[in-house]
Amino acid sequence: MPQPGTHHYIELSFEISSTLHELYIALLIGEGIEYFQEEDNRLLAYLPETDWTEERKEAIHTLLMERFGTIPPYQTTFMADRNWNAEWEATLQPIEISDRLLIIQKSSEITPKPGQIVIEINPKMSFGTGYHATTRLMLRQLENIDLKEKKLMDIGTGTGVLAIAARKLGNNQPILAFDNNSWSVENAIENIKENNAEDITIKLLDAEEDLVLNLKEGYDLILANINKNVIDRILPVIRKYAPQAPVLLSGILVYDEPWLKKLLKRLDYRIEKIIYEDEWLSSFIQPL
């Protein structure tokens, strides 16, 4: 669902099978739509009313035609601004990432398993609640990486959950986490404070425009849970300006695995580990 604020929204309601939801979400994210709600055979996508232009409409139609050969039935509905966040938070439940990691909301009444690390995330609509497969994949990968002495960069931090998890999983070096969404930055700062996660710097930065300057500070591990189009543009930059740094990626559909392998070969990366959930994958890559 949308962010709270002073803007009205347009709801796009696609009548499609639930098996296609993840694929549609990935495609629409690439067109700049960030907020979704899934129902049985319906996918709801939300964007600010001012963003629903004829150009945006045509771009989405072209994208769907190229991928599926057709445009599914959908309806557009004007949605007057209201307290989206309160409505959305009311539906959230604890998420068990693994026997080692549990994500809860503030004041959640749940008892973790013995030794289970609890991460408290109050999302305020930011991406990275643990409810999306890409976030879960990144967290499961982080569990199996030696994080202790690594200086981390978290690109597109959303709620800050990956940076917080890295700290709780034993990382003891500075972490830079950034996002190009001011609401996400505000939310990540709040979540870091709630989790007593120290030495994590949160900044409002663009994943492409501000990347080179920050990479020059030197990082030992880079996290990027974003989307295919952005990864395609920033991974060559990371390879050039952080040539020794391993990278943990997600936000990539399983259908795009051949594209990813071709890109990694061109940039002289090797896949250390790749895992899957639903329509998504996460790849931990190392420079050759």
JOLINFEN-V782945 format. One record per helix or strand of 2 or more residues. SS is the DSSP state (H for helix, E for strand). FROM is the first residue (numbers start at 1). TO is the last residue. If there is no record, write none. Layout:
BEGIN
ss/from/to
SS/FROM/TO
SS/FROM/TO
END
This chain:
BEGIN
ss/from/to
E/9/14
H/18/29
E/35/39
E/42/48
H/49/51
H/54/68
E/74/79
H/84/89
E/95/96
E/101/104
E/117/120
H/133/143
E/152/155
H/161/168
E/175/179
H/182/194
E/200/204
H/211/215
E/221/225
H/228/241
E/246/253
H/254/267
E/269/277
E/280/287
END
